[in-house]
Every structure is written in C-alpha cells, then in structure tokens.
Amino acid sequence: MVPADPSFTPLDDDYWREYLTRGDDLLHFGRRVFTRLPSDPRCRLCTAPFAGPGGRAMRLIGKRPSDANPNVCTSCQNQLIRHHGGAEVEGTMLFADIRGSTSLAETMTPGAFHEIIERFYRVASRTVFENDGAIDKFVGDELVAMFYSALSGERHVARAVAAAQALLRATGHGEPGGPWVPVGAGVHTGRVWFGAVGEAPHVELTALGDPVNTTARLAAAAGAGEVLVSVDAAERAGLDPSLPRRRLQLKGKREPVDVVVLGAGA
C-alpha cells in the first residue's frame, strides 16, 4: 500500500468555494503575466506557456507540462492534488463543436483532418483565455469551457457569450468566403459543482451538474455559425431582448428550453 501523502487535503469545500468565487493573488498575477508570453500550448489554469521562449522561461521556475496531465503545468497539478475536491458555485458553461466533422473527415486525409482539429483547439483556447475563462477539456471536436467569478468576475455570463461569438469570428463565420471550419455553440448558466476529480497523480478540473448537460444539448442543437444562449443566460448577460428566439425540446429535458440565437457579430 502506498503511504498517504501528508500534504493531501481531500474534499476541502471551503478552500474551493473561496478559490472559485474570489481566486487568489497568485492565480490572478499568473494569468495577467503569462498570457503575454509566447507561445501555445498553455496551462489551462494559469495560462503559462509550454513552448517557445515563454515555455523556456517557465521551465526555469519549474512550470512545465505535468506528466500526469499535460494540459496543466506541474505547479497547478500539485495544487489540484493537494486540494482535491470542489464546491457548488454559480458558473457559466460554453460548449462549442465542429458541425459535420464526420463528413468533413471523409473528404481529407487523416493528417489534414488532424491539422484542422489542432487549429480549432488553438483558436478556441485563445478565445477562452482572452475572455477570462477556463478550459475544462477538449473531447474530439468539442470544446468545453467554464467561466466563474474568480477568473471572469461577476460578468462571467457575458464573458462566456463574448467568447462564443469570438470563436465564431476566429473560425471565419461572417467572412465573405465562409468559415474554414463550421462551428456551433451553446451557453448556459447556473449552479454547478466545480473542482478536481480523479486519483492522484492524475487529477483534473471539471464541472458537473444539470447546467453542464443543458449546455451540451444547446451546442448539439446549434447550426453552423450559431450560438444558442439560454434565456436565463441571455438576461444575465444583458443581451438585447429583441434578438431572435427559439423554443427547443432538448434530449433528456422534460420541459422545452427557450434560447436566444446569436451569430458571429450579433
């Protein structure tokens, strides 16, 4: 049996609630500084770069991709392990995925399709970080991101909507020649459980709860070039009440869900 790590603090709800609603000085300082350094890919929490001149500088202070989870740096991974657990907080979810990726993959070589996916990952990461969000994960051709008070401030709903529209613009929606890849997105807000899951040393941040599932369904229902924003999220984001609306019967939901429909530049 492996001896218990004395630094491991499981299920520290108070720590997580404070961290997710207010953050800490190191987190805010790191994101302000590290986002200015080149280059991608980056830690999905503190945004420390892993490659290029910025990556070399980060390695001097011990920040490099974690062996257990290469999406975060060693410092952030150690924090997740130490404070394993989470808390219920108000948060806003953004899901976005490539429309018709199966058909798209049939028209090109695997290598070319990989380049499209990698490009999508890069621009999606950039738009989330620029709008003070956190990346939960990439699943195949889908982005899952969360915006909460510690990172995005009290206007975390508006920041998520802005990120979704920025992603549409970054993928070419609204351009005369059309998008270089078709993307649809969904945004919803509510109370979620957010924290670290898994067993040390492989621990990851994730969000759980009905708002997460609803957002996934919204993204699945969105057409290429659309962001479907739940009415609750639209009102909290201060969107124009005269924007187009739809009523959707989402899979697994007992009641219809009203949404506001946005494009790349609405």
C-alpha positions in Angstrom: 0.0 0.0 0.0 1.3 3.5 -0.9 1.6 5.7 2.2 -0.7 8.6 2.4 0.7 12.0 1.3 0.6 14.3 4.3 0.1 17.3 2.0 -3.1 15.9 0.5 -6.2 17.7 1.7 -9.3 15.9 0.4 -12.7 17.5 -0.1 -11.7 20.9 1.1 -15.0 22.7 0.3 -14.2 26.0 2.0 -10.9 26.3 0.0 -12.7 25.6 -3.3 -15.6 27.9 -2.6 -13.2 30.8 -1.8 -10.9 29.9 -4.8 -13.8 29.8 -7.3 -15.6 32.9 -6.2 -12.6 35.1 -5.4 -9.5 33.3 -6.6 -6.1 34.1 -5.1 -3.3 36.5 -5.7 -1.0 34.0 -7.4 -3.7 32.9 -9.9 -4.6 36.5 -10.9 -0.9 37.5 -11.1 0.0 34.5 -13.2 -2.8 34.9 -15.7 -2.0 38.6 -16.1 1.6 37.9 -16.8 1.7 34.5 -18.5 -0.9 35.4 -21.2 1.6 38.0 -22.5 4.3 35.4 -23.0 4.6 33.3 -26.2 3.6 30.6 -27.0 0.8 27.9 -27.2 0.1 25.4 -25.9 -0.5 26.6 -22.4 -1.6 25.5 -19.0 -5.3 25.6 -18.9 -5.4 27.1 -15.5 -2.6 29.7 -15.1 -2.0 30.1 -18.9 1.8 29.5 -18.5 3.2 28.8 -22.0 4.7 25.4 -22.6 6.6 26.1 -25.9 8.8 28.8 -27.4 10.7 31.5 -25.5 7.8 31.7 -22.9 8.0 28.0 -22.3 11.7 28.1 -21.7 11.3 30.9 -19.2 8.5 28.9 -17.4 10.8 25.9 -17.1 13.3 28.0 -15.2 10.7 28.4 -12.4 9.5 24.8 -12.5 6.4 25.2 -14.7 6.3 22.5 -17.4 3.6 20.1 -18.6 2.6 17.7 -15.9 3.4 14.1 -16.6 0.0 13.1 -15.1 -2.0 15.7 -17.0 -0.1 17.5 -19.8 -2.9 20.1 -20.1 -1.8 21.8 -16.9 1.6 22.8 -15.5 3.3 21.0 -12.7 2.5 23.8 -10.2 -1.2 23.8 -10.9 -1.3 19.9 -10.9 0.3 19.9 -7.5 -2.4 22.3 -6.3 -5.2 20.1 -7.6 -3.7 17.1 -5.9 -3.3 19.0 -2.6 -6.8 20.4 -2.6 -8.6 17.5 -4.2 -12.4 18.2 -4.1 -14.6 21.0 -5.1 -17.7 23.1 -4.3 -21.0 24.3 -5.7 -20.8 27.7 -7.3 -22.5 29.9 -9.9 -20.8 29.3 -13.2 -21.4 29.6 -17.0 -20.6 26.9 -19.4 -19.6 27.2 -23.0 -19.7 24.2 -25.4 -18.7 24.5 -29.0 -18.0 21.9 -31.6 -17.3 21.4 -35.3 -20.5 20.7 -37.3 -20.4 17.7 -39.5 -16.9 16.6 -38.5 -17.6 13.0 -39.6 -18.4 14.1 -43.1 -15.6 16.6 -43.1 -13.1 13.8 -42.2 -14.3 11.7 -45.2 -13.1 14.5 -47.6 -9.5 14.7 -46.4 -6.5 12.7 -45.3 -6.2 11.9 -41.5 -3.2 14.2 -41.4 -5.2 17.1 -42.9 -8.1 16.5 -40.5 -5.7 16.5 -37.6 -4.4 19.9 -38.7 -8.0 21.2 -38.7 -8.6 19.9 -35.2 -5.4 21.3 -33.9 -6.1 24.7 -35.4 -9.6 24.6 -33.8 -8.0 23.8 -30.4 -5.6 26.7 -30.7 -8.2 29.4 -31.6 -10.7 28.0 -29.1 -8.1 28.1 -26.3 -7.1 31.7 -27.3 -10.7 33.0 -27.3 -11.5 31.4 -23.9 -8.3 32.7 -22.3 -8.8 36.2 -23.8 -12.3 36.3 -22.2 -11.0 35.1 -18.8 -12.4 31.6 -18.9 -11.0 28.2 -18.1 -10.9 25.2 -20.4 -12.5 22.1 -18.9 -11.5 19.8 -21.7 -11.4 19.1 -25.5 -13.4 16.0 -26.4 -12.8 15.0 -30.0 -14.0 18.0 -32.0 -15.7 19.8 -29.0 -14.6 22.5 -26.6 -15.9 22.5 -23.0 -15.1 25.7 -21.1 -16.3 27.3 -17.9 -16.5 30.9 -16.7 -16.7 31.7 -13.0 -16.2 34.7 -10.7 -12.6 34.1 -9.7 -11.5 34.3 -13.3 -14.2 36.2 -15.1 -15.6 38.5 -12.5 -19.3 39.0 -11.8 -20.0 39.3 -15.5 -19.0 35.7 -16.2 -22.1 35.1 -18.3 -21.3 38.0 -20.6 -17.7 36.8 -20.9 -18.9 33.3 -22.0 -21.2 34.8 -24.6 -18.4 37.0 -25.9 -16.0 34.0 -26.1 -18.6 32.0 -28.1 -19.0 34.8 -30.6 -15.3 35.5 -30.8 -14.8 31.8 -31.6 -17.2 32.0 -34.5 -15.4 35.0 -35.9 -12.0 33.3 -35.4 -13.2 30.3 -37.4 -14.3 32.6 -40.3 -18.0 32.8 -39.7 -19.3 36.1 -41.2 -16.4 36.2 -43.6 -17.2 36.6 -47.4 -15.5 33.3 -48.1 -17.2 31.4 -45.3 -15.7 29.6 -42.3 -12.6 27.5 -42.6 -14.4 25.1 -40.3 -18.2 25.1 -39.4 -18.8 25.6 -35.6 -21.9 25.8 -33.4 -22.0 26.7 -29.7 -24.2 26.8 -26.6 -24.1 28.9 -23.5 -26.0 28.3 -20.2 -25.5 29.4 -16.6 -26.5 28.0 -13.2 -25.2 26.3 -10.1 -22.6 23.6 -10.9 -20.2 21.5 -8.9 -16.7 22.5 -9.9 -13.5 21.0 -8.7 -10.8 18.3 -9.0 -11.7 14.7 -9.8 -9.6 11.6 -10.3 -7.0 9.9 -8.3 -3.5 11.3 -7.6 -1.4 11.9 -9.5 -3.8 12.1 -12.4 -6.3 14.8 -11.2 -8.3 17.2 -13.4 -10.6 20.1 -13.1 -14.2 19.6 -14.3 -17.7 20.9 -13.9 -20.7 18.7 -13.1 -24.5 19.3 -12.9 -27.6 19.9 -14.9 -26.3 23.2 -16.4 -23.4 21.3 -17.9 -25.7 18.8 -19.6 -28.1 21.5 -20.8 -25.2 23.5 -22.4 -24.0 20.3 -24.2 -27.5 19.9 -25.6 -27.7 23.5 -26.7 -24.4 23.2 -28.6 -25.6 20.0 -30.3 -28.8 21.8 -31.4 -26.9 24.9 -32.8 -26.3 25.2 -36.5 -23.1 26.2 -38.1 -22.4 29.9 -37.2 -24.9 29.9 -34.3 -24.6 30.4 -30.6 -27.7 29.2 -28.7 -27.9 31.1 -25.4 -30.5 30.0 -22.8 -32.9 32.8 -21.9 -31.6 32.9 -18.3 -28.0 33.4 -19.5 -29.1 35.9 -22.1 -30.9 38.0 -19.5 -27.9 37.9 -17.1 -25.5 38.8 -20.0 -27.7 41.9 -20.8 -28.5 40.8 -24.4 -31.0 42.7 -26.4 -34.5 41.2 -25.6 -35.5 41.7 -29.3 -32.9 39.2 -30.5 -34.3 36.1 -32.3 -35.6 33.3 -30.0 -36.4 29.6 -30.3 -38.1 27.1 -28.1 -36.3 23.7 -28.2 -37.2 20.3 -26.9 -33.7 19.1 -25.8 -32.9 15.5 -25.5 -33.3 14.3 -21.9 -35.1 17.5 -20.7 -38.7 17.3 -19.6 -39.6 20.9 -20.4 -38.8 22.9 -23.6 -35.9 25.4 -23.3 -36.1 28.9 -24.6 -33.0 30.2 -26.2 -31.7 33.4 -27.8 -29.9 32.9 -31.2 -26.7 34.8 -31.9 -24.3 34.9 -34.8 -20.7 35.9 -35.0 -21.4 39.6 -34.8 -24.8 40.0 -33.1 
